[in-house]
Amino acid sequence: MRKGVLELCVLSIIAEQEAYPSDIIKRLKESELIVVEGTLYPLLTRLKNAGLLKYRLKESSKGPARKYYTLTEQGEEFMHGLLDTWNQLVNAVNQTTQNVITNE
């Protein structure tokens, strides 16, 4: 389940604007979803190979060109499907735990 949530969060960050991997990691850490480069880079590669992401190379004055990721059309559709699934899960958990929360 965590893998799917991480995919959703990464795709959502990239959907907002073109993103460089260290920017994605920073956003995830700010949200207390601690992720290391060793987790993110394979995920980005898998999403790119699945046709959900694309990247463009941008020259850097501090070394090699950097990859900036954006969603493909298929990536946007996939992300919205994940959002729908996430919302269904949140609703189901809220319904299941509602009595416990109101009885406290």
C-alpha positions in Angstrom: 0.0 0.0 0.0 2.9 2.4 0.8 4.3 2.0 -2.7 1.0 3.1 -4.2 0.8 6.1 -1.8 4.4 7.1 -2.7 3.6 6.9 -6.4 0.5 9.0 -5.8 2.5 11.6 -3.9 5.3 11.8 -6.4 2.9 12.0 -9.4 1.0 14.8 -7.6 4.1 16.8 -6.9 5.2 16.5 -10.6 1.6 17.4 -11.7 1.9 20.7 -10.0 5.0 21.7 -11.9 8.1 20.2 -13.6 10.3 18.7 -10.9 13.9 17.8 -10.3 14.3 14.7 -8.0 15.9 16.6 -5.1 12.9 19.0 -5.2 10.6 16.0 -5.0 12.5 14.6 -2.0 12.4 18.0 -0.3 8.6 18.1 -0.7 8.1 14.6 0.6 10.3 15.3 3.6 8.3 18.5 4.3 5.2 16.3 4.4 6.9 13.9 6.7 7.1 11.2 4.0 10.8 10.6 4.4 12.2 9.2 1.2 15.8 8.7 0.2 17.3 9.0 -3.3 17.7 5.2 -3.4 13.9 4.9 -3.2 13.0 7.8 -5.5 15.2 7.2 -8.5 14.1 3.6 -9.2 10.5 4.8 -8.8 11.0 7.6 -11.3 12.6 5.2 -13.7 9.8 2.7 -13.4 7.2 5.4 -13.9 9.1 6.8 -16.9 9.4 3.3 -18.4 5.7 2.8 -17.9 5.0 5.9 -20.0 3.7 7.9 -17.1 6.5 10.4 -16.9 8.8 12.1 -19.3 11.8 14.3 -18.7 13.8 17.0 -20.3 17.5 17.6 -19.7 18.4 21.1 -18.5 22.0 22.2 -18.4 23.5 22.8 -15.0 26.4 25.1 -14.1 27.3 22.7 -11.3 27.8 19.5 -13.3 26.0 17.3 -15.7 22.6 18.1 -17.2 19.7 17.6 -14.9 16.5 15.6 -15.5 13.3 17.6 -14.9 10.2 15.4 -14.9 6.7 16.0 -16.1 3.6 13.9 -16.4 2.5 12.4 -19.7 -1.2 12.3 -20.6 -1.2 8.7 -19.5 0.5 9.7 -16.3 -2.2 12.3 -15.6 -4.9 9.6 -16.1 -3.1 7.1 -13.9 -2.7 9.7 -11.2 -6.4 10.6 -11.2 -7.2 6.8 -10.9 -4.9 6.6 -7.9 -6.6 9.7 -6.4 -10.0 8.0 -6.8 -8.7 4.8 -5.2 -7.1 6.8 -2.4 -10.3 8.7 -1.7 -12.3 5.5 -1.6 -9.8 4.0 0.9 -10.0 7.1 3.1 -13.8 7.1 3.1 -13.8 3.4 3.9 -11.4 3.9 6.8 -13.3 6.9 8.1 -16.6 4.9 8.0 -15.0 1.9 9.8 -13.4 4.0 12.5 -16.2 6.6 13.0 -17.7 4.9 16.0 -14.4 4.6 17.8 -13.6 8.3 17.2 -17.0 9.5 18.4 -17.0 7.3 21.5 -13.7 8.7 22.8 
